[in-house]
Amino acid sequence: QVQLVESGGGLVLPGGSLTLSCAASGDDFSIYAMGWYRQAPGKQREFVAMVLFTKEKRYAPSVRGRFIITRDNTTNTIWLQMNNLKPTDTAVYYCNAAWDRKIVNAPGNFWGQGTQVTVSS
């Protein structure tokens, strides 16, 4: 089993920046894919960004060029640096992971508890 613990959410002004982190624990093996999904009020959960153990990265079109995902394989920790935030980025952000496949088209089996990001003036 894998436990994912997130931190770093909060309230930020439009145009501001925020960084989320997610640390995985519970197993000695490195996790293949880690990333983020988000869910805004009244909407379905959607893919945001992913980074593989190989450091290959994928982004949703809505965040590409504004968000940067990074990873430390030695600690199974990822970060999501969010820049030029917009009110439409307001959502609960969930860390997500999968042992052996990408998580772009479908999430992995492991979820964090979620952290609220609110972009508002």
VENPE-V741787 format. One record per residue. N is the residue number from 1. SS is DSSP state (2 for helix, 1 for strand, 0 for the rest). Layout:
BEGIN
n->[N;N]
ss->[SS;SS]
END
This chain:
BEGIN
n->[1;2;3;4;5;6;7;8;9;10;11;12;13;14;15;16;17;18;19;20;21;22;23;24;25;26;27;28;29;30;31;32;33;34;35;36;37;38;39;40;41;42;43;44;45;46;47;48;49;50;51;52;53;54;55;56;57;58;59;60;61;62;63;64;65;66;67;68;69;70;71;72;73;74;75;76;77;78;79;80;81;82;83;84;85;86;87;88;89;90;91;92;93;94;95;96;97;98;99;100;101;102;103;104;105;106;107;108;109;110;111;112;113;114;115;116;117;118;119;120;121]
ss->[0;0;1;1;1;1;1;0;0;1;1;1;0;0;0;0;0;1;1;1;1;1;1;1;1;0;0;0;0;0;0;0;1;1;1;1;1;1;1;0;0;0;0;0;0;1;1;1;1;1;1;1;0;0;0;0;1;1;1;0;0;0;0;0;0;0;1;1;1;1;1;1;0;0;0;0;1;1;1;1;1;1;0;0;0;0;2;2;2;0;1;1;1;1;1;1;1;1;0;0;0;0;0;0;0;0;0;0;0;1;1;0;0;0;1;1;1;1;1;0;0]
END
